[in-house]
Amino acid sequence: MHLDMPHPEPDRALEEFVVDRPGSIIFVGHHLSTGTQIRCLIRTISLGGAVLEIGEGVEMPNHFFLEILGIHDEIGCTLVKRAGNTVTISFNMLIDPEFLHHVIRLNFEASQ
């Protein structure tokens, strides 16, 4: 493909789900130690990433783990962009669809 040509749009974008669920950003330290944590609000989530809300002046690492409140698994993540207190992240690997459905069900059950 020539560089001046527009790139084609992806065939399918990953569906995002609004969850507004608390979570923690766990910093990755020396030898993968996980000492520092900051709280966040997970606004939306998909198989490939999420949009988080954090404090305005909070330092954000480029690579970290995300823990969702109520689920004891940590997801490896990479910072994509930040605009004020809104952070867009990508997961280092697509999460399992069953795991995503579990997160969505937790959110649904909490709102009942």
The 8 nearest C-alpha neighbors of each residue, nearest first, counted from 0:
[[1, 2, 4, 6, 3, 5, 7, 8],
 [0, 2, 4, 3, 5, 6, 7, 8],
 [1, 3, 4, 0, 5, 6, 7, 8],
 [4, 2, 1, 5, 0, 6, 7, 8],
 [3, 5, 2, 1, 6, 0, 7, 8],
 [6, 4, 7, 3, 2, 1, 8, 0],
 [5, 7, 4, 8, 0, 2, 3, 9],
 [8, 6, 9, 5, 10, 4, 0, 11],
 [7, 9, 10, 6, 11, 5, 12, 4],
 [10, 8, 11, 7, 12, 6, 13, 5],
 [11, 9, 8, 12, 7, 13, 6, 14],
 [10, 12, 9, 13, 8, 14, 7, 15],
 [13, 11, 14, 9, 10, 15, 8, 45],
 [14, 12, 45, 15, 11, 46, 47, 48],
 [13, 15, 45, 12, 16, 46, 44, 11],
 [16, 14, 45, 44, 43, 13, 17, 49],
 [15, 17, 43, 44, 18, 45, 14, 103],
 [18, 16, 43, 42, 19, 44, 15, 103],
 [17, 19, 20, 43, 42, 106, 16, 103],
 [20, 18, 42, 41, 17, 40, 43, 21],
 [19, 21, 41, 18, 40, 22, 42, 106],
 [22, 20, 40, 68, 39, 41, 67, 19],
 [21, 23, 67, 68, 39, 66, 40, 38],
 [24, 22, 38, 66, 37, 39, 65, 25],
 [23, 25, 65, 37, 36, 64, 38, 26],
 [26, 24, 36, 64, 63, 35, 23, 33],
 [25, 27, 63, 35, 33, 36, 28, 24],
 [28, 26, 33, 31, 63, 32, 25, 62],
 [27, 29, 32, 31, 33, 26, 30, 34],
 [28, 30, 31, 32, 27, 33, 34, 26],
 [31, 29, 32, 28, 27, 33, 34, 26],
 [32, 30, 28, 29, 27, 33, 26, 34],
 [31, 33, 28, 30, 29, 27, 34, 26],
 [34, 32, 27, 26, 28, 25, 35, 31],
 [33, 35, 32, 36, 26, 28, 25, 27],
 [36, 34, 26, 25, 33, 37, 27, 28],
 [37, 35, 25, 24, 26, 23, 34, 38],
 [38, 36, 24, 23, 39, 25, 35, 53],
 [37, 39, 23, 22, 24, 36, 53, 40],
 [38, 40, 53, 22, 23, 52, 21, 51],
 [39, 41, 21, 52, 51, 20, 22, 42],
 [40, 42, 51, 20, 19, 43, 21, 50],
 [41, 43, 19, 51, 50, 18, 17, 40],
 [44, 42, 17, 16, 50, 49, 18, 41],
 [43, 45, 49, 16, 15, 48, 50, 17],
 [46, 44, 15, 47, 48, 14, 49, 13],
 [45, 47, 94, 93, 48, 13, 96, 99],
 [48, 46, 93, 45, 90, 89, 94, 13],
 [49, 47, 89, 90, 45, 88, 44, 46],
 [48, 50, 44, 43, 88, 87, 45, 51],
 [49, 51, 87, 43, 42, 86, 41, 88],
 [52, 50, 41, 86, 42, 40, 85, 87],
 [51, 53, 85, 40, 84, 39, 86, 41],
 [54, 52, 39, 84, 55, 51, 85, 40],
 [53, 55, 57, 84, 56, 52, 39, 83],
 [54, 56, 84, 57, 83, 53, 85, 58],
 [57, 55, 54, 58, 84, 83, 53, 59],
 [56, 58, 54, 55, 59, 53, 37, 84],
 [59, 57, 56, 60, 55, 54, 37, 53],
 [58, 60, 57, 61, 78, 26, 62, 24],
 [61, 59, 62, 63, 58, 26, 78, 27],
 [60, 62, 78, 77, 59, 63, 79, 76],
 [63, 61, 77, 60, 76, 78, 27, 64],
 [64, 62, 26, 76, 27, 25, 75, 60],
 [63, 65, 75, 25, 74, 76, 73, 24],
 [66, 64, 24, 74, 73, 23, 25, 75],
 [65, 67, 73, 23, 22, 72, 68, 74],
 [66, 68, 22, 70, 69, 21, 65, 23],
 [69, 67, 22, 70, 21, 66, 20, 23],
 [68, 70, 67, 71, 105, 66, 22, 102],
 [71, 69, 67, 68, 72, 66, 102, 73],
 [70, 72, 69, 73, 66, 67, 68, 74],
 [73, 71, 70, 66, 74, 67, 65, 69],
 [72, 74, 66, 65, 64, 75, 71, 67],
 [73, 75, 65, 64, 76, 66, 72, 90],
 [74, 76, 64, 91, 90, 63, 65, 73],
 [77, 75, 90, 91, 63, 64, 89, 62],
 [76, 78, 62, 89, 61, 88, 79, 90],
 [77, 79, 88, 61, 80, 62, 87, 89],
 [80, 78, 88, 87, 77, 89, 81, 86],
 [81, 79, 87, 78, 86, 82, 88, 85],
 [80, 82, 86, 85, 87, 83, 79, 84],
 [83, 81, 85, 84, 86, 80, 87, 55],
 [84, 82, 85, 55, 81, 86, 56, 54],
 [83, 85, 55, 53, 52, 54, 82, 86],
 [86, 84, 52, 82, 83, 51, 81, 53],
 [85, 87, 81, 51, 50, 80, 52, 88],
 [88, 86, 50, 80, 79, 49, 81, 51],
 [89, 87, 78, 79, 49, 48, 77, 50],
 [90, 88, 48, 77, 76, 47, 91, 79],
 [89, 91, 76, 48, 92, 47, 75, 93],
 [90, 92, 76, 75, 89, 77, 93, 74],
 [93, 91, 90, 94, 47, 75, 89, 76],
 [94, 92, 47, 46, 90, 95, 91, 48],
 [95, 93, 46, 92, 96, 47, 98, 99],
 [94, 96, 98, 97, 99, 93, 46, 100],
 [97, 95, 99, 98, 100, 94, 46, 101],
 [98, 96, 100, 99, 95, 101, 94, 102],
 [97, 99, 101, 95, 96, 100, 102, 94],
 [100, 98, 96, 102, 101, 97, 103, 95],
 [101, 99, 103, 97, 102, 98, 104, 96],
 [100, 102, 98, 104, 99, 103, 97, 105],
 [103, 101, 99, 105, 100, 104, 98, 106],
 [102, 104, 100, 106, 101, 105, 107, 99],
 [105, 103, 107, 101, 106, 102, 108, 100],
 [106, 104, 108, 102, 103, 107, 109, 101],
 [105, 107, 103, 109, 104, 108, 18, 102],
 [106, 108, 104, 110, 105, 109, 103, 111],
 [109, 107, 105, 111, 110, 106, 104, 103],
 [108, 110, 106, 107, 111, 105, 104, 20],
 [109, 111, 107, 108, 106, 105, 104, 18],
 [110, 108, 109, 107, 106, 105, 104, 103]]
